[in-house]
């Protein structure tokens, strides 16, 4: 992991870059969760020819996005999941 710069100028730049990246990630997650949650129903996935087992992986990913959005809004999700495993499962489908 890169070190944290110790002078104020470089620290300010590092913080600005990281905060902008974090804000972009949160905005992306909110937009994608809304789109997937509203449009990617089990019926739609079935009509697209996505197998039931693969639908479960995709749904788990959408649920992960939802939990991330909840957390970013200051609400602690009621459940947790291994997001890395869920990502790998969907990537394995593709």
matplotlib code that plots the C-alpha trace (Angstrom):
import matplotlib.pyplot as plt

x = [0.0, 1.3, 2.3, 0.4, 2.2, 3.5, 3.5, 0.3, 0.2, 0.5, -1.9, -4.5, -4.1, -4.3, -7.4, -9.1, -8.4, -9.6, -12.7, -13.7, -13.2, -15.3, -18.1, -18.0, -18.2, -21.2, -23.0, -22.3, -23.6, -26.8, -27.5, -26.8, -28.8, -31.8, -31.6, -31.0, -33.6, -36.3, -35.6, -33.8, -36.7, -36.7, -39.1, -36.8, -33.8, -35.8, -36.9, -33.2, -32.4, -30.5, -30.6, -32.1, -28.8, -27.2, -30.1, -29.4, -25.8, -27.0, -29.6, -27.0, -24.9, -27.9, -28.6, -24.9, -25.4, -28.5, -26.6, -23.8, -26.4, -28.0, -24.7, -23.7, -27.1, -26.1, -28.3, -26.8, -28.0, -29.8, -27.8, -24.3, -22.9, -19.4, -19.4, -16.2, -17.6, -20.8, -18.8, -16.7, -19.9, -21.4, -18.1, -18.0, -21.4, -20.1]
y = [0.0, 3.4, 5.6, 8.7, 11.8, 13.7, 17.3, 19.2, 19.9, 16.2, 15.1, 17.6, 16.3, 12.6, 13.3, 15.2, 12.4, 9.7, 11.6, 12.3, 8.6, 7.6, 10.0, 8.7, 5.1, 5.9, 7.7, 4.8, 2.3, 4.2, 4.6, 0.9, -0.4, 1.6, 0.4, -3.3, -3.3, -1.8, -3.5, -6.8, -8.9, -12.7, -12.7, -10.5, -12.7, -15.8, -14.3, -13.5, -17.2, -16.8, -20.0, -20.0, -20.6, -17.7, -15.5, -16.2, -15.0, -11.8, -11.2, -11.5, -8.9, -6.5, -7.1, -6.2, -3.0, -2.3, -2.9, -0.6, 2.1, 1.7, 2.0, 5.1, 6.7, 6.2, 3.1, -0.1, -3.1, -5.8, -8.5, -8.9, -11.1, -11.8, -9.3, -10.6, -14.1, -12.7, -10.7, -13.7, -15.8, -13.3, -12.9, -16.7, -16.6, -14.2]
z = [0.0, -0.8, 2.1, 3.1, 2.2, 5.2, 3.8, 3.7, 0.0, -1.0, 1.7, 0.5, -3.1, -1.9, 0.2, -2.7, -5.1, -2.7, -1.7, -5.3, -6.1, -3.1, -4.1, -7.7, -6.4, -4.2, -7.1, -9.4, -6.8, -6.3, -10.0, -10.8, -7.9, -8.9, -12.5, -11.6, -8.9, -11.0, -14.3, -13.8, -12.4, -12.3, -15.2, -17.3, -16.5, -17.4, -20.7, -21.4, -20.9, -17.6, -15.6, -12.1, -10.4, -12.3, -11.5, -7.8, -8.3, -10.1, -7.4, -4.7, -6.5, -6.7, -3.0, -2.3, -4.1, -2.1, 1.2, 0.0, -0.8, 2.6, 4.3, 2.2, 3.3, 7.0, 7.6, 8.8, 6.7, 8.6, 6.8, 5.4, 2.6, 1.2, -1.6, -3.1, -3.4, -5.0, -7.5, -8.4, -8.9, -11.3, -13.2, -13.5, -15.2, -17.8]

ax = plt.figure().add_subplot(projection="3d")
ax.plot(x, y, z, "-o")
ax.set_aspect("equal")
plt.show()
